[in-house]
Amino acid sequence: MDAHYRCPACLRADLAYSYDAPEYRTGNQFKLYECPLCGLGVTKPDITSEALGAYYADQYYGSRKGAMGGLINYLWMRKVMRAWARPPGRLLDVGCGNGSFLKAAAALGWDVYGTERAQGAHLSPDIAARICRDELPNCPFTEASFDVITSWHSFEHLQDPERYLKRIAELLREDGMLVIEVPNYRSWQARLFTADWLHLDVPRHLFHFSPESLRAMLERNGFAVQRISYGNAIYDMFGLLQSFLNAVTSEKNIVFDLVNGKARHRTISLFDWVLTILFFIPAGVLAGILWLGERVSRSTGTITLFATLKKQGTEGVL
């Protein structure tokens, strides 16, 4: 690692080595570097698009549907509606996964579109025609045509997030709104569990954002941050629960893969299953206690930033 590798978020300091972390299925090791000023984490070494694609095999996407997926979409849609406070308009979801959020938005009257690079067959057929199967900068959307652009837990996966922000600035209407939700690298759970943290997810998560680092990147690319929302109850509680369990088992993310229909693709020892069952309730209790502390201290496992295009003479506010 070059000792003079500059932080790509704030551009004000060199990144410093923090710790090693394995990809939880293969055990392949990666290094985490961190900016001492804005708190951005970066996964190293750099990985090519081709090599990264191997970590997005079909089984990565699982089959999260039903009540859990519906509740997550409800929480996301509620955030959008509260912040937008206007009639539904034209919405673009960047990294839309199977398209379930788009379907939820369409049911409320939004004119929806999405982008998704994954080549698996997990897209909902009734929404697939509205999804561009390419990187956002390559998608032929009309400039200044979207009222709201969202990115739910996809921004941390991008190899070049600033390239995406530049394209989003072109696509967003003058009075439009950008909503980005990511794991919080300065949360209690990230600091407590480090390599065992569920939401670290190396190497798929290439950048690990703090509120300060994501704000800095947005503001350098033409956006004014209007508000930061702390917490997503589902992601935060599950992140704490699974991370507690990861601390006692050899195989990681067992419950997460079970809930998402991915455990069948893994070989998990009987001993790890027994540990998971024995510690599940104690871990859940501890997760609930720690989650309350995170909420009070605004150090939750996820953050959501709401931003608009910068206007001359204006600044973003918390």
C-alpha positions as a printed Julia matrix, in Angstrom:
318×3 Matrix{Float64}:
   0.0     0.0     0.0
   1.38    3.39   -0.96
   1.92    5.39    2.24
   0.75    8.46    0.35
  -2.56    7.01   -0.84
  -4.93    9.95   -0.4
  -8.38    9.61    1.1
 -10.79    9.62   -1.88
 -13.56   11.23    0.18
 -12.1    14.27    1.94
  -8.74   14.45    0.07
  -7.18   15.82    3.26
  -5.19   12.87    4.66
  -3.44    9.63    3.79
  -5.19    6.36    4.57
  -3.73    4.3     7.42
  -3.86    0.51    7.83
  -6.57   -0.61   10.27
  -7.0    -4.42   10.25
  -7.37   -7.55    8.1
 -10.75   -9.1     7.31
 -11.73  -12.28    5.43
 -14.43  -12.77    2.81
 -16.75  -14.95    4.84
 -17.28  -17.75    2.32
 -13.82  -18.22    0.8
 -11.65  -16.96    3.66
  -9.7   -14.76    1.23
  -8.03  -11.98    3.2
  -8.39   -8.25    2.55
  -7.03   -5.21    4.35
  -8.98   -2.28    5.72
  -7.46    1.18    5.54
  -9.02    4.24    7.16
  -8.86    8.0     6.85
  -7.91    9.51   10.25
  -9.9    12.66    9.5
 -13.23   11.77    7.87
 -13.35    8.1     8.88
 -13.72    6.56    5.42
 -12.71    2.9     5.25
 -11.3     1.41    2.04
 -10.93   -2.26    1.14
  -7.52   -3.16   -0.27
  -5.9    -4.42   -2.38
  -7.72   -2.97   -5.37
  -9.62   -5.65   -7.24
 -10.51   -5.79  -10.93
 -14.12   -5.88  -12.09
 -13.61   -9.43  -13.36
 -12.17  -10.67  -10.07
 -14.85   -8.86   -8.1
 -17.56  -10.5   -10.2
 -16.59  -13.9    -8.79
 -17.82  -12.73   -5.39
 -21.26  -11.99   -6.88
 -22.14  -15.55   -7.91
 -25.86  -16.31   -8.17
 -26.02  -17.66   -4.6
 -24.88  -14.26   -3.26
 -28.3   -12.75   -3.96
 -30.32  -15.35   -2.1
 -34.08  -15.1    -2.03
 -35.11  -12.47    0.51
 -38.81  -12.0    -0.03
 -42.03  -12.03    1.93
 -42.5   -10.19    5.22
 -38.84   -9.24    5.77
 -38.37   -7.79    2.3
 -41.73   -6.05    2.5
 -40.86   -4.43    5.83
 -37.5    -3.18    4.53
 -39.19   -1.66    1.46
 -41.8    -0.04    3.71
 -39.08    1.59    5.85
 -37.27    2.86    2.77
 -40.43    4.18    1.16
 -41.43    5.93    4.37
 -38.08    7.74    4.42
 -38.59    8.91    0.84
 -42.18   10.06    1.34
 -41.38   11.97    4.54
 -38.44   13.75    2.96
 -40.11   14.42   -0.41
 -43.44   15.68    1.0
 -44.81   16.22   -2.51
 -46.89   14.12   -4.9
 -45.06   11.09   -6.33
 -42.94   11.82   -9.39
 -40.23   10.03  -11.36
 -37.92    7.83   -9.29
 -34.66    6.03  -10.14
 -33.24    3.36   -7.83
 -29.52    2.73   -8.38
 -28.56   -0.87   -7.68
 -32.18   -1.96   -7.38
 -31.55   -5.66   -6.75
 -34.64   -7.71   -7.57
 -36.73   -4.58   -8.09
 -39.01   -5.07   -5.08
 -38.49   -1.5    -3.85
 -39.46   -0.2    -7.29
 -42.64   -2.27   -7.17
 -43.48   -0.81   -3.75
 -42.89    2.73   -5.05
 -44.95    2.09   -8.2
 -47.86    0.94   -6.03
 -47.83    4.4    -4.42
 -47.95    6.2    -7.77
 -44.27    6.71   -8.6
 -43.02    6.39  -12.18
 -40.13    4.03  -11.47
 -36.86    3.04  -13.12
 -33.78    1.22  -11.88
 -30.28    0.04  -12.63
 -28.84   -3.38  -11.76
 -25.56   -4.85  -12.99
 -26.13   -8.37  -11.68
 -26.74  -10.91  -14.41
 -28.64  -13.41  -12.27
 -32.26  -14.3   -12.86
 -33.45  -12.77   -9.59
 -35.22   -9.74  -11.12
 -38.99   -9.54  -10.81
 -40.31  -10.16  -14.36
 -43.01   -7.49  -14.07
 -40.46   -4.74  -13.36
 -37.52   -5.95  -15.49
 -38.44   -3.8   -18.51
 -37.84   -0.64  -16.45
 -34.39   -1.67  -15.28
 -31.17   -0.81  -17.13
 -28.82   -3.79  -16.84
 -25.62   -1.77  -16.86
 -23.66    0.7   -14.77
 -25.55    3.95  -14.25
 -23.12    6.15  -16.26
 -23.78    3.91  -19.28
 -27.58    3.94  -19.01
 -29.42    6.14  -21.58
 -31.63    8.1   -19.2
 -32.62   11.66  -20.09
 -30.79   14.38  -18.19
 -32.69   16.33  -15.5
 -35.56   13.85  -15.67
 -35.78   12.37  -12.14
 -37.39   13.87   -9.05
 -35.85   11.35   -6.67
 -32.82    9.08   -7.03
 -32.2     6.45   -4.37
 -29.34    4.1    -3.54
 -30.15    1.57   -0.83
 -27.03   -0.26    0.33
 -25.45   -0.25   -3.11
 -23.19    2.83   -2.96
 -20.57    1.0    -0.88
 -20.28   -1.6    -3.68
 -19.18    0.89   -6.35
 -15.64    0.88   -7.66
 -15.9     4.55   -8.69
 -18.64    6.24   -6.63
 -17.69    9.73   -7.81
 -18.37    8.75  -11.42
 -21.86    7.75  -10.3
 -22.39   10.99   -8.4
 -21.47   13.02  -11.47
 -24.06   11.11  -13.51
 -26.68   11.44  -10.76
 -26.12   15.21  -10.75
 -26.9    15.22  -14.49
 -30.04   13.09  -14.12
 -31.58   14.84  -11.12
 -34.0    17.7   -11.65
 -33.05   21.06  -10.19
 -35.39   20.61   -7.22
 -34.82   16.85   -6.99
 -33.59   14.76   -4.08
 -30.85   12.14   -3.72
 -31.21    9.52   -0.97
 -28.27    7.25   -0.09
 -28.33    4.65    2.67
 -25.12    2.81    3.62
 -23.64    0.94    6.58
 -22.05    3.31    9.1
 -18.34    2.59    9.52
 -18.29    4.76   12.65
 -21.13    2.9    14.33
 -20.69    1.14   17.65
 -21.17   -2.23   15.96
 -18.5    -1.56   13.34
 -16.0    -0.53   16.02
 -16.86   -3.36   18.4
 -16.83   -6.26   15.95
 -14.34   -5.09   13.26
 -13.74   -8.11   10.98
 -16.78   -9.94   12.43
 -19.16   -7.09   11.58
 -21.9    -8.37    9.28
 -22.02   -5.18    7.21
 -18.28   -5.09    6.5
 -18.8    -7.68    3.72
 -15.39   -7.45    2.04
 -14.56   -7.35   -0.82
 -18.07   -6.57   -2.11
 -18.1    -3.46    0.08
 -15.22   -1.51   -1.39
 -15.86    1.68    0.59
 -17.0     1.91    4.2
 -18.61    5.28    4.81
 -18.92    7.4     7.92
 -21.37   10.32    7.97
 -18.45   12.72    7.53
 -16.85   10.88    4.62
 -20.07   10.46    2.64
 -20.95   14.11    3.23
 -17.49   15.16    2.0
 -17.78   13.08   -1.16
 -21.26   14.4    -1.92
 -20.32   18.03   -1.36
 -17.25   17.77   -3.6
 -19.49   16.48   -6.38
 -22.1    19.2    -6.45
 -24.53   18.17   -3.7
 -25.69   19.84   -0.5
 -26.54   17.43    2.31
 -29.83   18.54    3.85
 -30.24   15.88    6.51
 -28.67   12.72    7.94
 -30.99   10.06    9.33
 -29.47    7.6    11.77
 -30.63    4.0    11.75
 -32.58    1.36    9.91
 -34.08   -0.93   12.55
 -33.88   -4.1    10.44
 -30.31   -3.61    9.23
 -29.08   -2.35   12.6
 -30.61   -5.06   14.78
 -29.7    -7.86   12.39
 -26.19   -6.46   12.05
 -25.74   -6.57   15.82
 -27.31  -10.01   16.23
 -25.27  -11.66   13.48
 -22.06   -9.91   14.52
 -22.42  -11.19   18.1
 -22.86  -14.71   16.7
 -19.91  -14.26   14.32
 -17.74  -13.62   17.37
 -18.38  -17.16   18.68
 -18.62  -19.29   15.5
 -15.95  -20.32   13.01
 -18.26  -20.0    10.0
 -19.66  -16.48    9.71
 -23.08  -15.03    8.79
 -24.95  -18.3     9.36
 -28.3   -16.78   10.37
 -28.02  -14.11    7.67
 -27.58  -16.75    4.98
 -30.34  -18.88    6.48
 -32.84  -15.99    6.38
 -31.83  -15.12    2.82
 -32.02  -18.68    1.52
 -28.27  -18.97    1.0
 -27.3   -21.43    3.76
 -28.03  -24.4     1.48
 -25.05  -23.39   -0.66
 -22.66  -23.73    2.3
 -21.18  -26.5     4.41
 -21.59  -25.5     8.05
 -20.33  -27.71   10.87
 -22.68  -29.19   13.45
 -20.65  -27.43   16.14
 -21.29  -24.01   14.58
 -25.01  -24.79   14.28
 -25.09  -25.72   17.99
 -23.27  -22.53   18.96
 -25.66  -20.47   16.83
 -28.69  -22.02   18.54
 -27.24  -21.7    22.06
 -26.2   -18.07   21.68
 -29.11  -16.85   19.54
 -31.3   -15.55   22.37
 -28.46  -14.05   24.47
 -27.09  -12.38   21.33
 -30.56  -11.01   20.55
 -30.88   -9.51   24.03
 -27.44   -7.92   23.84
 -28.21   -6.65   20.34
 -31.35   -4.92   21.6
 -29.48   -3.21   24.43
 -26.64   -2.06   22.18
 -29.1    -0.88   19.51
 -30.76    1.44   22.03
 -27.34    2.89   22.86
 -26.56    3.36   19.19
 -29.85    5.19   18.65
 -29.31    7.56   21.59
 -25.71    8.33   20.58
 -26.48    8.58   16.83
 -23.93    5.84   16.2
 -26.28    3.42   14.43
 -25.21    0.66   12.06
 -26.72    2.49    9.07
 -27.01    6.09    7.95
 -29.22    7.72    5.33
 -28.17   11.0     3.7
 -30.66   13.25    1.93
 -29.08   15.67   -0.54
 -30.04   18.18   -3.21
 -28.08   19.78   -6.0
 -25.99   22.69   -4.73
 -27.27   26.14   -5.45
 -25.07   29.21   -5.54
 -24.52   30.51   -2.02
 -26.11   27.59   -0.16
 -24.58   25.03    2.19
 -25.77   21.62    3.39
 -27.0    21.41    7.01
 -27.57   18.58    9.42
